[in-house]
Amino acid sequence: MSRIVTQLSEISAQYDALFVDLWGCVHNGVNALPEAVSALQNYRAQGGKVVLVTNSPRPRAGVEKQLITFGVPDNSWDTIATSGDSARSAMYRGIVGEKVWHIGYPGEEKFFEPIGVVEDPVDIRMVPLEEAEGIVCTGPRDPLADPSVMRPEFLMAKQSGLKLLCANPDIVVDRGEQREWCAGALAQLYAEMGGESLYFGKPHPPIYDLARRRLSALGTDIPDSRILAIGDGVLTDIAGAMGEDIDSLFISGGLAAAETRTETQPDPDALTAYLQKEMSNPTYTIGYLR
């Protein structure tokens, strides 16, 4: 049974580092969440380290710029690990070939900018589907369109035996009051159609390996038993933490606000029913990060 807490400070002394999700926890896709920012600032003031672990397909530098526009101050975190960075490293190692068909929002071409962390990177070229050796999906072209619009192209890709690299395993996010589809929804559809999808964000191990490396680069050697993962996605943040044997704090007022009847705090019965349905067992739960 997940223990419901009212403040991060109730439990934070047990942990030397936090792996914190961004969307739905620290910002809502439009603006920073002030109570969450204050909680992280207070945690850092006590000596704790904050690693922002996000399924954003953007490189770390791109997420830093985005945080500025949302009003998230840089004194509320120490370092960032993105799904995009993890996926880009794999792409430049040639995991889906050199000629790739890109699916994504306009402007996400920065995903294909060269990186200096892969030795002897392959020469990635974006090509039409009929010429591709693999697929790179950073997100849907239209985040409001049902993922099924991709079925005809995915059928052709599957018949050609193309692997799909998914740079963001999230299924949906809430941008303010608007729910949008993410790359994970397309990767899920492709897999359901019989294609092969490769994932590099939460809940899959590569992004946690990256987060640990980023934490270690801060000059601290922190065991998993002293790390707390925080997030609003039971299928990503909490499932990933459980898979890594890391304690977790579930933010019930994010993606599952309706199911958990969260206003300021979750309804205990609704929370229990939701977690049982999703077969999830976060160590702690709170309505909103504060």
Backbone torsions as a table, in degrees:
resi	resn	phi	psi	omega
1	MET	NA	125.6	179.9
2	SER	-69.7	131.4	179.5
3	ARG	-81.8	126.1	178.7
4	ILE	-83.9	127.9	177.2
5	VAL	-120.2	162.7	-178.3
6	THR	-106.1	-20.8	-179.2
7	GLN	-143.3	144.9	174.4
8	LEU	-57.9	-35.5	-176.1
9	SER	-63.3	-17.4	177.5
10	GLU	-64.1	-29.4	-172.0
11	ILE	-124.4	-11.0	-168.7
12	SER	-66.1	-25.2	-178.6
13	ALA	-64.5	-18.1	179.9
14	GLN	-78.1	-8.5	-170.7
15	TYR	-129.3	142.4	178.9
16	ASP	-97.1	-12.9	-179.4
17	ALA	-151.3	150.8	176.2
18	LEU	-119.9	136.8	168.2
19	PHE	-102.9	104.2	-168.0
20	VAL	-110.8	125.3	171.8
21	ASP	-68.1	155.1	-177.8
22	LEU	-99.8	-65.1	-172.3
23	TRP	-68.2	122.8	-178.7
24	GLY	89.7	-7.8	-179.6
25	CYS	-121.0	-50.4	-178.3
26	VAL	-105.5	-29.6	173.0
27	HIS	-143.8	167.3	-178.5
28	ASN	-109.3	20.8	-178.1
29	GLY	87.7	-5.9	179.4
30	VAL	-130.8	-50.1	-176.4
31	ASN	-135.3	156.3	173.2
32	ALA	-65.7	151.6	174.3
33	LEU	-97.9	106.7	-169.5
34	PRO	-56.3	-41.0	-178.4
35	GLU	-66.0	-36.7	178.4
36	ALA	-66.0	-43.7	178.6
37	VAL	-59.4	-45.3	-179.8
38	SER	-62.4	-40.3	-179.8
39	ALA	-62.2	-41.5	179.8
40	LEU	-71.1	-38.7	177.0
41	GLN	-61.9	-43.4	179.2
42	ASN	-64.8	-38.3	178.9
43	TYR	-63.9	-44.4	179.2
44	ARG	-66.0	-34.3	179.0
45	ALA	-63.2	-23.7	178.3
46	GLN	-89.2	3.3	176.8
47	GLY	102.2	-1.2	-179.8
48	GLY	-76.2	155.2	178.3
49	LYS	-104.9	138.1	-179.0
50	VAL	-117.7	116.2	174.2
51	VAL	-106.4	117.1	175.3
52	LEU	-79.7	117.4	-176.6
53	VAL	-114.5	105.9	-170.4
54	THR	-124.6	146.4	175.6
55	ASN	-86.1	18.5	175.2
56	SER	-63.7	136.8	175.5
57	PRO	-77.0	-3.8	-179.3
58	ARG	-73.7	151.3	168.4
59	PRO	-64.0	164.2	-178.0
60	ARG	-55.7	-43.6	-178.8
61	ALA	-61.7	-35.8	178.8
62	GLY	-67.8	-37.8	177.6
63	VAL	-67.0	-39.3	177.7
64	GLU	-58.3	-44.6	178.8
65	LYS	-64.4	-40.2	179.4
66	GLN	-63.5	-39.9	179.4
67	LEU	-61.3	-36.7	177.7
68	ILE	-61.5	-45.0	-178.8
69	THR	-65.7	-29.7	178.7
70	PHE	-81.5	-12.8	-179.2
71	GLY	87.8	23.3	176.0
72	VAL	-89.4	113.0	-176.2
73	PRO	-71.7	150.1	-176.0
74	ASP	-75.9	-5.8	175.1
75	ASN	-88.9	10.6	176.7
76	SER	-103.0	1.5	179.5
77	TRP	-152.6	162.2	-179.1
78	ASP	-107.1	-40.6	-177.8
79	THR	-157.0	170.7	-174.4
80	ILE	-133.9	137.7	170.8
81	ALA	-122.5	122.3	-178.0
82	THR	-113.8	149.9	173.2
83	SER	-59.2	-35.6	179.9
84	GLY	-61.1	-42.9	179.0
85	ASP	-63.0	-43.1	-179.7
86	SER	-64.7	-42.7	-179.3
87	ALA	-69.3	-38.3	179.6
88	ARG	-62.8	-40.7	178.2
89	SER	-59.2	-43.2	179.3
90	ALA	-65.9	-41.0	-179.9
91	MET	-60.6	-44.3	-178.3
92	TYR	-75.5	-9.0	170.1
93	ARG	-87.9	-1.4	174.2
94	GLY	89.0	23.3	-173.3
95	ILE	-65.1	-26.0	176.3
96	VAL	-122.0	22.5	177.5
97	GLY	90.7	-174.5	-178.1
98	GLU	-97.0	-36.1	-179.6
99	LYS	-97.5	112.6	-172.8
100	VAL	-122.6	145.6	172.7
101	TRP	-95.5	122.6	-175.7
102	HIS	-98.1	132.0	170.4
103	ILE	-116.5	124.9	-179.6
104	GLY	177.9	174.6	176.8
105	TYR	-67.4	153.6	169.9
106	PRO	-59.6	137.4	179.4
107	GLY	96.4	-6.6	-178.7
108	GLU	-89.2	14.2	178.6
109	GLU	-65.6	-17.0	177.5
110	LYS	-60.2	-21.9	176.3
111	PHE	-55.6	-27.8	-173.8
112	PHE	-96.4	5.5	175.8
113	GLU	-67.3	140.3	-178.0
114	PRO	-57.9	148.0	176.2
115	ILE	-123.1	155.0	-173.8
116	GLY	-101.0	12.0	-175.0
117	VAL	-101.1	-2.7	180.0
118	VAL	-110.1	123.9	178.7
119	GLU	-75.8	131.5	-179.4
120	ASP	52.9	59.4	-179.7
121	PRO	-65.6	149.2	176.2
122	VAL	-73.8	160.8	-179.4
123	ASP	-89.1	96.9	-176.6
124	ILE	-79.1	131.2	175.4
125	ARG	-129.5	135.0	175.9
126	MET	-86.7	128.8	-175.6
127	VAL	-137.0	167.0	173.7
128	PRO	-64.4	160.4	-177.0
129	LEU	-53.9	-43.5	-174.7
130	GLU	-67.0	-14.0	178.5
131	GLU	-105.8	-1.6	-168.5
132	ALA	-80.9	150.1	171.3
133	GLU	-99.1	-15.0	-179.9
134	GLY	-167.1	175.2	-177.1
135	ILE	-121.8	138.9	171.2
136	VAL	-119.5	118.5	-178.4
137	CYS	-113.8	111.8	175.4
138	THR	-97.2	-12.5	178.5
139	GLY	164.6	169.5	176.1
140	PRO	-71.4	155.6	176.4
141	ARG	-66.5	-38.2	176.7
142	ASP	-124.5	108.7	-175.6
143	PRO	-67.6	-10.6	179.1
144	LEU	-98.2	-11.0	-178.7
145	ALA	-83.4	143.4	178.2
146	ASP	-61.0	134.9	-178.9
147	PRO	-55.9	-23.3	-177.1
148	SER	-62.0	-14.6	178.0
149	VAL	-62.7	-16.9	-178.3
150	MET	-87.3	-2.7	-174.5
151	ARG	-54.5	-48.1	-178.2
152	PRO	-59.1	-45.3	179.9
153	GLU	-69.0	-37.1	178.7
154	PHE	-66.6	-33.7	177.2
155	LEU	-62.8	-43.8	178.1
156	MET	-63.9	-41.4	-179.4
157	ALA	-65.4	-42.0	-180.0
158	LYS	-64.5	-41.7	179.6
159	GLN	-64.5	-24.7	177.2
160	SER	-89.1	-2.8	177.4
161	GLY	73.3	28.0	-177.8
162	LEU	-80.0	138.2	172.2
163	LYS	-88.3	146.7	179.9
164	LEU	-111.1	119.3	174.5
165	LEU	-89.3	117.9	-178.7
166	CYS	-99.1	116.2	-177.0
167	ALA	-86.8	-5.8	179.2
168	ASN	-151.2	100.2	-176.9
169	PRO	-71.7	-6.4	178.0
170	ASP	-57.9	141.8	175.9
171	ILE	-84.6	-49.9	179.1
172	VAL	-139.2	158.9	168.9
173	VAL	-138.1	160.4	174.8
174	ASP	-107.0	113.7	175.1
175	ARG	-95.1	98.4	-170.7
176	GLY	64.6	-119.5	179.3
177	GLU	-97.7	-0.1	-175.4
178	GLN	-102.7	124.4	176.5
179	ARG	-86.8	133.1	-176.6
180	GLU	-126.3	151.4	175.1
181	TRP	-79.9	150.4	178.1
182	CYS	-121.0	177.7	-178.1
183	ALA	-58.7	-33.4	-179.1
184	GLY	-59.3	-30.8	178.5
185	ALA	-67.2	-37.2	178.2
186	LEU	-71.5	-41.3	178.6
187	ALA	-63.0	-38.5	178.1
188	GLN	-63.4	-44.5	178.5
189	LEU	-61.5	-44.6	-178.8
190	TYR	-61.3	-41.9	178.3
191	ALA	-65.6	-40.4	178.5
192	GLU	-63.3	-28.9	178.9
193	MET	-82.5	-2.5	178.0
194	GLY	103.2	1.8	176.4
195	GLY	-82.0	171.9	179.8
196	GLU	-108.3	119.9	178.4
197	SER	-109.0	136.6	-179.4
198	LEU	-114.3	130.6	-173.1
199	TYR	-117.3	144.9	-178.9
200	PHE	-132.0	3.2	175.9
201	GLY	-109.7	-172.5	178.7
202	LYS	-61.1	136.6	13.5
203	PRO	-97.5	20.7	-171.3
204	HIS	-89.9	150.3	-171.1
205	PRO	-57.5	-35.9	-173.0
206	PRO	-55.1	-38.6	-177.1
207	ILE	-72.0	-28.2	176.7
208	TYR	-72.7	-35.3	174.1
209	ASP	-61.5	-42.6	178.6
210	LEU	-64.8	-42.8	-179.8
211	ALA	-61.4	-40.8	178.1
212	ARG	-65.1	-38.2	178.5
213	ARG	-66.4	-40.2	178.4
214	ARG	-66.5	-38.0	177.5
215	LEU	-65.4	-44.5	179.9
216	SER	-62.2	-34.4	-179.8
217	ALA	-65.5	-15.7	176.7
218	LEU	-77.9	-5.8	177.8
219	GLY	93.1	17.7	-179.7
220	THR	-126.3	137.9	177.4
221	ASP	-106.3	98.9	-173.4
222	ILE	-112.8	123.4	178.8
223	PRO	-71.7	158.5	-179.8
224	ASP	-57.8	-31.2	-178.7
225	SER	-65.6	-14.1	-179.6
226	ARG	-111.1	17.9	178.4
227	ILE	-114.0	135.6	175.7
228	LEU	-117.3	124.7	176.0
229	ALA	-93.5	136.9	-177.2
230	ILE	-125.3	130.4	178.4
231	GLY	-172.9	166.7	-177.7
232	ASP	-106.1	2.6	-179.7
233	GLY	-108.4	114.6	-179.9
234	VAL	-70.3	-27.5	-178.3
235	LEU	-85.3	-12.0	-179.2
236	THR	-120.0	-71.9	-175.8
237	ASP	-62.1	-50.3	-175.1
238	ILE	-76.7	-42.4	177.8
239	ALA	-61.5	-39.7	178.7
240	GLY	-64.8	-43.7	178.7
241	ALA	-62.2	-43.3	179.0
242	MET	-62.2	-40.7	179.4
243	GLY	-66.1	-29.6	179.5
244	GLU	-92.4	0.1	-177.7
245	ASP	60.0	44.2	177.6
246	ILE	-113.2	137.4	176.1
247	ASP	-61.5	153.5	-175.5
248	SER	-139.8	151.8	174.4
249	LEU	-120.8	113.7	-177.6
250	PHE	-87.7	126.3	176.0
251	ILE	-91.3	99.5	-172.8
252	SER	-74.9	-18.4	-178.1
253	GLY	-84.6	7.9	177.3
254	GLY	-90.6	-116.3	-176.7
255	LEU	-61.6	-28.1	-175.7
256	ALA	-105.9	25.4	-178.0
257	ALA	-58.6	-42.3	-178.7
258	ALA	-69.7	-45.5	-177.0
259	GLU	-65.2	-32.6	-177.7
260	THR	-97.8	2.8	179.9
261	ARG	52.0	46.4	-178.1
262	THR	-87.2	122.3	167.7
263	GLU	-105.9	-78.0	167.8
264	THR	-99.5	-32.4	176.7
265	GLN	-136.7	156.5	-180.0
266	PRO	-71.1	151.6	169.2
267	ASP	-73.9	123.1	-173.9
268	PRO	-55.9	-42.1	-179.1
269	ASP	-67.7	-42.4	179.4
270	ALA	-65.4	-38.5	178.1
271	LEU	-62.5	-47.0	-179.8
272	THR	-59.9	-44.5	-179.1
273	ALA	-63.4	-41.5	-178.9
274	TYR	-65.8	-46.7	-178.7
275	LEU	-65.9	-36.6	176.6
276	GLN	-65.1	-42.1	179.4
277	LYS	-61.6	-40.5	-178.0
278	GLU	-88.0	-1.1	-178.9
279	MET	53.5	47.3	-177.7
280	SER	-119.3	148.6	-177.5
281	ASN	-141.3	70.4	176.3
282	PRO	-64.4	148.3	-179.7
283	THR	-63.4	-42.8	-179.1
284	TYR	-135.4	161.0	174.0
285	THR	-137.2	144.0	174.2
286	ILE	-142.3	151.8	179.9
287	GLY	-62.4	-54.8	178.8
288	TYR	-139.4	150.0	178.4
289	LEU	-66.6	122.9	-179.1
290	ARG	-158.7	NA	NA
